[in-house]
Amino acid sequence: MAKTHFYTDERTFWHCTGVQSLFMPIGGWVEPPAGVYGADTPASKRRLLNLVRASGLIEEMAVSSAAPATREAMLAVHTPDYIETFRQVSDAGGGQVGSNAPFSVGAFEIAALSAGLALAAVAAVMDGQAPNAYALCRPAGHHCLPDQAMGFCLLANIPIAIEAMKVRHPHARVAVVDWDVHHGNGTQTIYYDRADVLTISLHQENCFPPGYSGADDRGAGAGAGCNLNIPLPAGSGHEAYLHAIDSLVAPAITDFAPDLIIVASGFDASAVDPLARMLLHSGTYQAMTARMKALAASLCGGRLVVVHEGGYAEAYVPFCGHALLAELAGVKSGVDDPFLPMLEMQQPGPATRAFQLAAIDELARALAGARTTADLRNGG
């Protein structure tokens, strides 16, 4: 049986969200020093990769790098002005070309490599070379808009990968499930009026972009009904997320009948992440991945790609990511998560859990009503 493909590259860990200093140049052959990154450090991703190596899980996967995304691939998603401005600012020493997405010199080339990892993962699965795949991308991509960077994201990794794949598979239908704790606004914007890509985002309500819920945003034009937002109350835990997947995500994907499922996997919904207020643990990521694998097996020949997004808890992202990768590869993990017993005890109590599940059920009823209304209006 073919192995899960795992795409990574050391150069992506050299992406720096700090600024170049007079005495410590950054870029080229100089690895950025510790302490200049802000919130988005390479440590959580590097530690995930190290745990995968130390545990032996890496031996169960086919590991490789990939070519950077070409300018042509970027232009299938981004505007020419944005790509050129990004390149120029990167070459000139870094800065910003959007909001909350600072970068240093050389970021353009590293972002192209990050997008290339996602592109290669999607291509391998769609071309039958791999049963499923994981791309350890950095910088992330799900906030990036066609014409500006946002929220640590400099290129739209998943849309770039989808559009490159569609050159060879023009009629492919893709479902994107984004369980990063922050709303996948970039992916939503890019596909908002498209009927061939279903975009689903489970996120902490009003977290990022600040104040955004999105429950009423369902797509427009040809894409009406092809965008689904699931804003969850702060403090949602293991049971709330699985209930949302079972009652909202799985039915939507089943109705859509995709040829490929892509998961935008941030690990920032974990209970110890500094940039959100959710209560997930490694067992949640294992269970959510199992559900995505089962959906892919029943709907699209098992074709499933997971692309790394956010996650900022250096100590805990490795355990969440390892649990996901072991499930994806179909390997029993020998790694003991030392945080898990405590985090299971910290899950919401009965009253809070009932409130969270009721909120999800209410959203499911509202969406079902909206679908019924649309079906009647369209004569279906």
N, C-alpha and C positions, 0 to 999 in steps of 0.2 A: 504494500500500500504506500502511495506517495506521502511524503512528509509535509507537515505544515511548513510554509515558507516564512522566514523571519528576515526582515530587511532592516539594516542598521548601518551607520557609518560614523566613525570616530569624529569626523569633521563637524557633524551636527552638534556635538557637545562643545564645540568651540564658538558657537554663536553667543554673542555677548550683548546684553541689553543695557550695559553701562556705557561710559564714554571713554575715549582714548585719553590717556594722561601723558604729560610731557615726559615723565621718567619711565613709563611702562607702556610702550607702544603695543597696540592690539591689532591683530590681523596678520596675514601672511603666514610665516612659520612661528609666530608667537602665540602660544596658547594663553587665553585670557586668565589673569590671576583670580583667585578667590576674593570675594568681598566687594565686587563691583557690579553685580548683576541685578540687584533689586529682588523682586519676588520670583521672577522666572529664571531660576538657576538651572544648570545642567545636572545638578546633583541627583535629583529624584530619578531622572532617566538613566544616568550612568549607574546608579546603585541598582536599579531594576535589571539592567543588562548584567551587572556583576553577580547578582543573585541568580539569574538564569544560568550563568556560567558555573558558579560555585555549586549549584544544586545538581548539575548534570543535565538539566532540562534542555540545554542548548544542543546536546548530542541527539536529541529526538526531533530536531527541526533542521531544515535546509537553510543555512544562513548565508546571506550575501549582501553586498551593497547594490547600488544602481547608478545609472547615469543621471546627471541633473536634468530636470525638466528643461526643454528648449524654450527659446523665446516664442516660437510658434505655438507650443503647448500652452504657455502662459497667456498668449493673446486670444486663445479660445475662450478665456474667462475674464481677463483683465483688459482695461483700456490701454492703448499704446502710450498715452501720456503718463499713466501711473507707472508702467513698467520702466519707462525711460527715466522718470523722476526718481524712482526708487534706486535704479542703478547708479545714477549720478550722485545722489546723496550718499549712498553706500561707498562709492569710490572716493568721495571727498572727505570721508572720515566718520560718517554716520550722522544720526539725528532722528527726525520723525517725518513720516509722510502720511500721517493720519492721527489717531488719538490713542493714547495709552499703549504705544507700540514702539518704544525707542530701540535703536540698534546702533552698533558700531561698524567700523570699516569692515568690508568683506561680507556683510549680511546678505547682499544680493546673491552671491554665489552659494552661500550656505542654505538660504531659503530655496533656491533652485534645486539643490541636492535633496532637501527635505521633501519637496514636492515630487521629486524623482523617485524617492522611496515608495511613496503612496502610489504613484503611477505604475511602478514595476509590480507592486503587490496586486493591484487590480488586473493588470495585463496577465500575470501568471495564472490567476484564478480563472479569468474569462477565457484564456486560451487553452485551458485544460492542463497546464503544467503543474498546478498545485491544487489540492482539495480545498484549502483555505490559506489565509496569509495574514501576517501582522507586520505593520510598518511602524517602526519606532521613530516617528518624525519629530524634529525640532528645528526651527520654530513650528508651533502649531498653526492651524489654518482656518478653523471654523468661524472666526469673527471677521476674517478679511473680506472686504467688499470689492467689487470690480474696480473701483477707482481710488481706494484708500486702505491703508493698514488700520488695524484696530485690535486692541486687547492682546498684545504679544504676537499677533498673527500678521505675517507679512505677505504670504501668498495663500490662495485658497487651495490647499493641497488636495482635498477630496474632489472638488469640481474639476480641477486640472486633470486628475486621474480619470474621472468619468468621461470628460470630453475627449481625451486621447484614446480611451477605449472605444468610444463611439465612432471613431474613424474606421475601425475594423468591424464593429458590431453596431451599425447605425440604428437598429431597431430594438436594442436592448433596453429593458426597463429596470431601473435601479431604485431600491429603497434605501435611504440613508437614515439610520437611527443614531441620534446624538444624545449620549447620556453624560456628557460633560455637564458639570453642575451649572455652567453658564449657558445662556441661550445661544444656539447656533445661528446667529443672525446673518452671518455672511452667506452660509449655504442656503438659508431660507431666501435671501434676496436674489441670489443668482438663479434659483429655480422656481421663483414664486409664480411665474406664469407659464410653467412647463408642465405638460401632462405625462412626460416620460420618466420623471424623477419624483418619487415620493419623499418628502423631507419631514422627519419627526424629531422633535426636541423635547426631552425630559430635562427640566431645569428647575433650580430654586427660584421661585417667583420673586421678581423685582430685584434680583441680585446683580446680574450684568447681562446686557446693558442696564444701568441702574433704572429702576422703576418699570421695567418691561415685563409683562406677563405673557401676552400673545395668544391667549385662549381663543380670541375671536378671529385671529388671522389664519385663514384657511386656503389661501392661494387666490389667484385672479385669472380671468380670461380662460385660456385652455387649461391652466393649472388649478382652477377652482376645485377645492376638495383634496388637492394633492399636497397640502401642507398641514401638519398637525403639531400643535404646541401643547405640552402637558406641564403647566406650571404647578410645582409642588410646594406646599408650605414648608418654611424653614423647620428643621428638626425631623424631616421625614427619614425613615429608616428602612431597614431590610424589607419588611413586609409591605410597606407603602410602594416601594419601587417595583417589587415583583407583582403586586396587584395592578399597578399601572401598566406594566408590560402585558399581563394576562388579559386585562379588560379593555385596553386601548391600543397598545402597540401591535400585539399579535393579530387582532382582527383587522386593523388597517392594512397591515402588510399582506395578510391573506387575501383581502379584497383586491389589493393592487396587483397581486401575482407577479412579483418581480423576477427578472432573470439573474439578479445579483443583489445581495444584501451587504451594505457597508455600515459598520459601526464606527462612529466618531467617539472614541473612548477616552474621556477625561477621567482621571482618578481623584478629582477634586470634590466629589460628593462624599469622600470618606469622612469619618467622624473626627479626624484630627487635621483636616486641611485648614490652612490659615486664611483662605480666601472665600470660604463659604461656611454654611451652618447646617450641613446634613449629617446623617449618622450611618453611612454605609461602612461595610467592612469587607474583608477579602472574600468571605463566603457569599456576599451579595454579587460581587463581580463574577465569581464562578457560576452562580445560579443564573444570572442574566445572560452570560455567554452560552450556557447550556440551552437556554430557551432560544437564542438566536441560531444556534447550530441546528436545533430541531426544526425551526421554521425553514431554514435554508434547505435542510434535507427533504422536507415535504414539498417545498415550492419551487426550488431552483437548483436541483442536483447538488445541494450542499455548498454552493458557491457563496462564500462568506469572506469578507476582508475586514480586518479591524485596523484602524488608523489611530495612532496615539495623539491625544490632544493635550489637555491640561493635567494638573496634579502637582501640588507644591509642598507636600509633606515628605521631606527627604527620607524619614525613617519608615514611612508606611506605604508610599507608592510602590516600592519593590514587592511587598507582600500581595497587594491587590493585583498588580500586573502579573506576578508569577501565577497566582490562582487563575487568572483569565487565560494566560498562555498554556498552562497545563491542561485546562479544559478544552481549549481550542485544538491542541495537539493530541488530545485523547490519552493523556498520560496521567497516571496517579501521582500526585505531587507528594514528595517526601519532605517538603518544607513545613515546619511547624510555625504558624503565625503566633508569636507571643502576645500580640495585642488582642487577638480574637476573643478570649474569654471575658476580658474586661469590656470590650465593645459590645458583646452580646448582652451583657448585664446592663449596659447603658442605653439599650434600645427603648423607644417610647413605651410608656405604660398603657394599660388597656384603654383608658379614656382618651388619651392623645392619639393612640393608634386608631381608635374608632372614628375620631374626627378626621384624621388624614384619609382613611379609606372612604369615608362618606364624601369627602371633597372630590376624590377621584371618581366615585360612582356618579356624582352629580355632573361632572364634566363629561363622563361617558354618555349619560342620558341626554345632555345638551347637544352633543355631537351627533348622536343617533337621530335626534329630532331634526337637526340641520340637514343630515343626509336624506332623511325621508322627505323633507320639504324640497330639496334640490331634485330628488328623483321625480316627484310629482310635477315640478315645474318643467322638467326636461322630458316629461312623458314616459319616464322609465319606471 
